[in-house]
């Protein structure tokens, strides 16, 4: 499966995943965005099993050689069957929309928090390591950037609260039961296969460019974000799968940030678009600045982001036929 997501780097994915062979690997949400890229990286040397209800992912994203268990992670029997014999779990399944979590907090809690506890319980039975997708949403409005893992957590949405709960459960399951857990706090992930219904700003700008514009920037556009390519997120997951530093969270970003204005300008450039950039009313409650301090991931995981934003956006434009 080649969709423009391959980049040259000093450390190949094969080298990163060298110790991940002959494992039984479960990827929840593995037909979705990050999960399908993980499956693709692991399927050649491992038995890869995917649990997905296909609400956000698609069968086409499941690589050849991986087994798809179609079902709801919240269903106990389905989860038990999917976990059977697993050595390693990448937990990517989630209700990822902040807006949906605000509209329906019980459903967000069911999918993002309660299902995580059920999965950790199953992992105890299987003695499986669990790498979990957390989020920068746990920090809320940071006092300053870049944000370190130990900085205050004041999530501003049910989604952020649920992800903070995931972080706490991951640590406590390690401390109380010896379960090997590694939560990864993703910042603004982008790249091929991102669900177009998820209104991430990169997706929105690319669609607006494809439609001829304008690109609509909320507020003054000087808010900043740390945009990390899905390839680098996969590399962080692979490193987390073998690290000795378990039971503690890691930021996954680039360690840098750009303004939303700069992002819009870059999208216009890489898509060879004549679209104008306009400004609309700011989104209520929008976080002003977000940027990851990745020192801990660098030092303890050996993580290093490899995809510059302009390169990642250019490849994404090619994938979408916009160059």
C-alpha positions in Angstrom: 0.0 0.0 0.0 1.7 3.2 -1.2 0.0 6.4 -0.6 2.8 9.0 -0.5 3.6 8.4 3.2 7.1 7.0 2.7 10.0 9.3 3.6 13.7 8.9 3.8 15.2 9.1 7.3 18.3 8.2 9.2 16.6 5.4 11.0 14.2 3.3 9.0 10.9 1.8 10.3 12.5 -1.6 9.8 15.3 -0.8 12.2 12.9 0.7 14.7 10.7 -2.4 14.6 13.6 -4.9 14.5 12.8 -6.3 17.9 9.1 -6.7 17.0 9.0 -10.0 15.3 6.9 -13.2 15.8 4.5 -11.4 18.1 0.8 -11.7 18.2 -0.2 -8.0 18.0 -3.7 -6.5 18.5 -4.4 -3.1 17.1 -7.6 -1.6 18.3 -8.9 0.9 15.7 -6.5 -0.7 13.3 -8.6 0.1 10.2 -8.4 3.8 11.0 -5.8 6.5 10.7 -2.8 5.8 13.0 -3.8 2.2 13.5 -3.7 1.2 9.8 -0.2 2.7 9.5 0.9 0.7 12.5 -0.6 -2.5 11.0 1.3 -1.9 7.8 4.6 -1.5 9.7 4.2 -4.7 11.6 2.3 -7.1 9.4 5.3 -8.6 7.6 7.0 -10.0 10.7 4.1 -10.5 13.2 0.6 -11.9 13.5 -1.4 -8.8 13.3 -5.0 -8.7 14.5 -7.2 -5.6 14.1 -10.3 -4.8 16.2 -12.4 -2.1 14.5 -16.1 -1.4 14.2 -15.4 0.5 10.9 -17.2 3.6 12.2 -14.2 5.7 11.3 -11.9 3.3 9.5 -12.4 1.2 6.3 -11.6 -2.3 5.2 -9.4 -0.9 2.4 -7.0 0.4 5.1 -6.4 -3.1 6.5 -3.1 -4.4 5.0 -3.0 -7.8 3.4 -2.0 -10.4 5.9 -3.8 -8.8 8.9 -6.9 -10.3 10.4 -9.9 -8.0 10.9 -12.2 -8.6 13.8 -15.2 -6.4 13.0 -16.8 -5.4 16.3 -17.2 -2.9 19.1 -14.4 -2.6 21.6 -17.1 -1.9 24.2 -18.5 -5.4 23.7 -16.9 -7.7 26.3 -17.1 -10.9 24.3 -15.7 -9.3 21.2 -12.8 -7.8 23.1 -12.0 -11.1 24.8 -11.9 -12.9 21.5 -9.7 -10.2 19.9 -7.3 -10.2 22.9 -6.9 -14.0 22.9 -3.2 -14.8 22.9 -2.0 -11.2 22.3 1.6 -10.4 23.3 1.3 -6.7 22.5 -1.6 -4.2 22.1 -1.7 -0.9 20.4 -4.8 0.9 21.7 -5.9 3.4 19.0 -9.7 3.0 19.1 -11.4 6.1 20.3 -14.1 8.6 19.8 -11.8 11.3 18.6 -14.0 14.3 18.1 -13.9 16.9 20.8 -17.2 18.3 19.6 -18.9 14.9 19.8 -17.6 14.5 23.3 -19.1 17.8 24.3 -22.4 16.8 22.7 -22.5 13.4 24.3 -20.2 13.0 27.3 -21.5 9.5 28.3 -20.7 8.1 24.9 -17.2 9.6 25.0 -16.7 8.1 28.4 -17.9 4.7 27.3 -15.6 4.5 24.3 -12.6 6.4 25.5 -12.4 5.6 29.2 -14.6 2.5 30.1 -13.4 0.5 27.1 -9.8 1.3 28.1 -10.3 -0.2 31.6 -11.9 -3.3 30.0 -8.9 -3.6 27.7 -6.4 -3.2 30.5 -8.2 -6.0 32.4 -8.0 -8.3 29.4 -4.3 -7.4 29.0 -3.7 -8.5 32.6 -5.1 -11.9 31.7 -2.9 -12.2 28.7 0.2 -10.6 30.2 0.3 -8.3 27.2 2.1 -4.9 26.9 -0.3 -2.1 26.0 0.8 1.1 24.2 -2.1 3.6 24.4 -3.0 6.6 22.4 -3.5 9.5 24.7 -3.7 13.2 23.7 -2.3 16.7 24.2 -5.9 17.5 25.2 -5.0 16.4 28.7 -3.1 19.7 29.2 -6.0 22.0 28.3 -4.8 25.6 28.1 -1.2 25.4 29.0 0.4 28.1 31.0 3.4 28.1 28.7 4.9 26.2 25.8 6.5 23.8 25.1 4.5 21.5 27.4 6.3 18.9 29.5 4.7 15.7 30.7 4.7 16.9 34.3 3.0 20.2 33.5 -0.5 20.9 34.9 -3.4 19.0 33.3 -6.7 21.0 33.0 -8.6 19.4 30.1 -11.4 21.5 28.7 -13.6 18.8 27.2 -15.0 15.4 28.1 -12.6 14.0 25.4 -9.6 15.5 27.3 -10.9 14.2 30.6 -11.3 10.7 29.2 -7.7 10.7 27.8 -6.4 11.9 31.2 -8.3 9.0 32.8 -6.6 6.7 30.3 -3.2 8.1 31.4 -4.0 7.5 35.1 -5.3 4.0 34.5 -2.2 3.1 32.5 0.1 4.2 35.3 -2.0 2.5 38.0 -2.3 -0.8 36.2 1.5 -0.8 36.0 2.0 0.2 39.6 -0.6 -2.1 41.1 -0.5 -5.1 38.8 2.9 -4.9 37.0 1.2 -4.5 33.6 3.6 -3.0 31.0 1.8 0.1 29.8 3.0 3.2 27.8 0.6 6.1 27.1 1.6 8.4 24.3 0.2 11.9 24.2 -0.3 12.7 20.6 -0.2 16.4 19.5 -1.7 17.4 16.1 -1.3 14.3 14.0 -1.8 14.6 10.2 -1.1 12.4 7.1 -2.7 10.0 4.7 -5.9 8.1 5.6 -7.1 10.7 8.2 -10.8 10.4 8.4 -12.2 13.3 6.4 -15.2 13.6 8.8 -12.7 14.5 11.6 -12.5 18.3 11.3 -8.7 18.5 11.9 -7.5 21.8 10.4 -5.1 20.1 7.9 -8.0 18.1 6.5 -10.2 21.2 6.3 -7.5 23.3 4.5 -6.8 20.6 2.0 -10.5 20.2 1.2 -11.0 23.9 0.9 -7.9 24.2 -1.4 -9.3 21.3 -3.6 -12.7 23.2 -3.8 -10.9 26.4 -4.9 -11.0 28.1 -1.6 -11.2 30.2 0.4 -9.2 28.7 3.3 -11.0 29.9 6.4 -8.8 30.6 9.4 -10.6 30.9 12.7 -9.7 34.0 14.6 -6.5 35.9 13.9 -4.7 32.7 12.9 -1.8 33.4 15.3 -2.7 30.4 17.4 0.1 27.8 17.2 0.0 24.0 16.9 2.6 21.2 16.8 1.8 19.2 13.7 3.4 15.7 13.7 3.2 13.3 10.7 1.6 9.9 11.2 4.9 8.3 10.2 6.6 9.8 13.2 3.7 8.7 15.4 4.1 5.2 14.2 7.8 5.3 15.0 7.0 6.5 18.6 4.6 3.6 19.0 7.2 1.0 17.8 9.8 2.4 20.2 7.2 2.4 23.1 6.6 -1.3 22.3 10.1 -2.3 23.4 11.2 0.4 25.9 12.0 -0.4 29.5 10.4 2.9 30.5 6.9 1.6 31.2 4.1 3.0 33.3 4.7 6.6 32.3 3.5 9.0 29.6 5.4 10.5 26.7 4.6 13.5 24.5 4.6 12.7 20.7 5.0 15.8 18.6 7.9 17.5 16.8 9.0 19.9 19.5 8.2 22.8 17.3 5.1 24.7 16.2 3.7 26.9 13.5 0.8 29.4 13.4 -2.4 28.4 11.7 -1.7 31.3 9.3 1.6 29.7 8.3 -0.1 26.3 7.9 -2.7 27.8 5.6 0.0 29.5 3.5 1.9 26.3 3.2 -1.2 24.4 2.1 -1.8 27.0 -0.6 1.8 26.6 -1.8 2.0 22.8 -1.8 -1.3 22.4 -3.6 -0.4 25.1 -6.2 -3.7 26.7 -5.4 -5.0 30.2 -6.1 -7.3 30.0 -3.1 -7.5 33.0 -0.9 -7.1 32.9 2.9 -9.8 34.5 4.9 -10.6 34.9 8.6 -13.8 33.9 10.4 -14.9 34.2 14.0 -12.7 32.4 16.5 -13.9 29.1 17.9 -15.1 29.4 21.5 -12.6 27.9 23.9 -9.9 27.3 21.3 -6.5 26.7 22.8 -4.2 29.5 22.0 -0.8 27.7 21.9 0.2 24.1 21.8 3.7 22.7 21.4 5.2 19.5 22.7 8.4 19.3 24.8 9.7 15.9 23.4 12.9 15.9 25.5 11.7 12.9 27.5 10.7 10.9 24.4 14.1 11.7 22.8 16.1 10.7 25.9 14.2 7.7 27.1 12.6 6.2 23.9 15.1 7.3 21.3 12.3 9.1 19.5 13.2 11.7 16.9 10.7 13.2 14.5 11.9 12.9 10.9 9.2 14.5 8.7 9.3 18.3 8.2 5.9 19.9 8.0 6.4 21.2 4.4 7.6 17.8 3.2 4.7 16.0 4.9 2.1 18.4 3.5 3.7 18.2 0.0 3.4 14.4 0.1 -0.1 14.6 1.3 -1.0 17.0 -1.6 0.4 14.4 -4.0 -1.6 11.7 -2.4 -4.7 13.7 -2.9 -3.9 14.6 -6.5 -3.5 18.3 -5.7 0.0 18.7 -7.2 
